[in-house]
Amino acid sequence: MEEIRDAIYYEQLARYARQLAARHEDALAARHLRETALKHERKARKLRRAEAKALEGKRPRYRWAFWRD
């Protein structure tokens, strides 16, 4: 069974990876954590785009003219 993960989840992972990188003493490990944060941010942006595309089809294609009867 696959877990449902949204953009917020990956943004939080990226934030946590950056926090760990800032506190880490080993430069190589900190670099790896920053690269991982970038991957999570890209995944979050990808999910946001997919979500926006899915919602695009559900919007009405006409505008309400409130002055008409």
Secondary structure, DSSP 8 states (H G I E B T S, - for coil): ------HHHHHHHHHHHHHHHHH-S-HHHHHHHHHHHHHHHHHHHHHHHHHHHHHHTTS-SS---TT--
